């Protein structure tokens, strides 16, 4: 289902479900991230639903609690049949924060607002809607950039979030590059709006 006009990078709150027919195969990226064969099969067999909450609040540690409020994006993932996915807690202040979960292990990540002109990688930059209606970041940005490094497995993951027109409809998309040494996997993840 197409994303309504009021759903922009400035307000992703709601339920989104992965559109598997428009999304890339996850297996090559998960393999590069050292995810076991059985876990990859489980993850790729389910359809993920994201419950997204986007709000303004003081930044998470290690930032000082008295620091000015920033935008947070918190996502709970659930697979078909109620299988628990990972939790994403992003604070859009570009500060590295540690995170541990059952799928990706011990990582550190940072998240910030970016405009299309800030994106250098050709794949990450490709295909976005860059109209005035999409400029909903605090300084008119059109995207969220998320960068994660694994402490234990040597990979990095860079994501750009935004909106694209796919099959004639406006959709929420993440362009993802997973890299490890000289290896690189490019993925496009597409989400349909539920409610």
N, C-alpha and C positions, 0 to 999 in steps of 0.2 A: 504494500500500500504506500502511496506517495506520501512524502512528508508535507504536512500543512505549512502554509506560508509563515505562520507564527513560530514554527520550530526552526531555529537558527542556531548557530554556534553560541549565541548569547542566551539560549534557553533550550537545552537538550532534555529537560526533565520529561519523564514519561516512560512508557514501555516500548522497546524496539526489538524486533526479531530479525535474526540474520536471514537474508535472502540467499539461500545456498545456490540457487541457479545463476545468480549474478555475481556471487563471490568467488574468489580464487580457491583452489584446493589448499587446505591448511596443512596437509601432511608434509610437504617439503620444508616449510618454515619450522614446524614443530620438530622435525628430524634434525635440522641444523641447530636447534636449541637443546639437543640431547634428550628429548623426550622419548621414553621407551616405546617400542612397537605397539604393545598392548594398550598403553595409555593413548597413543596417537589414534589407534583404531576406535577407542571409546569416544575421544573428543570429536573425531571427524564423523562419527555415526549419529551424533545428536544435533538438534537444532537449538542454538543458543538464543535465549531471550534476555535482554538487558533491561534492568529496572534502574533508571537514571535519575539522580537527584542533583540539581545544580543550584548553588546558593552562595551567598556572601557571608563570610565569617572570618574571625581572626585566623591567621595562618597556623598550620600544624607545626609541631616541633620538627626541626630544631629552631625554627623562627621564634622570636620572643612573643609571648602571649599578648603583649601590649602593642604589637605592630599593627599597622592599619589593616583593615579587612581586605581580603582577597576572594576571588571566586574559587569555589571548590566544586569538583565534579566527582560524585561517588556513584559507583556502578556495582550492582549485585547481578551476577550471571547465574542463570538457571538453564540446564539442559532439558530436553524433552524427557518426560517421566520423572521430573523433579530432581534430576541429578544436579548436585551442587557444583557450580563453576567457581571461578575465582572472583575475588572482590577487588575493585579498583578504587583507590582513594587518591584523587589528584588535587593538588593545590597549585593554582596557576600563578606561581611567583618565581618559577625557574630555579628553585632551590632543590638540591639533591636530597632525597629521603630514602631510607632503607625500607625494604618490604620483603616479607617471606610468605610464600604460599605453597600448597601441595603440588602445583603443576610446574612452576618456573623456578622454585627454590629461592635462594637468597639473591636479591637484586637491589640496585639503587636506581632511582629514576627522578626525572625533573620534567615539569610541564609548564608551557607558557603559551601566550597568544602570539600569532604571527599573521602577517599578510602574505598574499601570493608572491609579492616581490621579494620577500625574505627567504623564500625556499629556493635552494640552489640545485638540489638533486632533480634531474629531469623526470624520473618516474614519480617521485613524491609530488612534484609540481603539476603533474598532468591532469587535465580534464575538469578542473574546478569551475564552479560558477563564481564569478568575481564581481557581481553587480552591487550597486549601492544597497539593495535589500539584504545582502549577506553580510554587510559590514557591521556586525553586532558586538565585536570585542570592545573593550573600554576605550581604545583609541582608533576604532574603525577597522580592526582586524577581521579577517574572514575565516581564520583557522585556529585550531589548537594543535600545537606540536608537543608530542610526548616522546621522550628519549629514555631508554632503559638499558642498563648494563648488568650482565650477570657477573656475580662475584666468583662463581665456581666453574662456569662452562665456557667462558670466553666469547660469548655472543653479545651483540647489541641489537636493539630493536628501535627503529625510528618510525613514528606514526604521524601522519598529518590527517586531521579530521576536518570535514567540511561537507559541502553538498555538491552533487553533480546531477545532470540530466541523463538518466539511463532508461532506455526503452520508452522515451517520451515523457518520463515522470521525474520530478525532483526527488532525490533520495539522499539520505545520510550515508556517507562513505568514509572509510579510513583507508588511505594508501599507506602500506606498511613495507619497510625494508628491514629484513633481518640479515645481519652480516656476521661472519666469523672468519677471521683471517682473510683469505682471498675469495672466500665463498660468499654468495649473496643470493637471497630469495626475495622477489617482489610479489606482493599480494595486494589485492583490492578486496576489502570487506564491505559489503553492502547491507544496509539495515532498513527494514520496512517499519513504518510507524504503526503501533497498535492503539495506544491511548495515552 
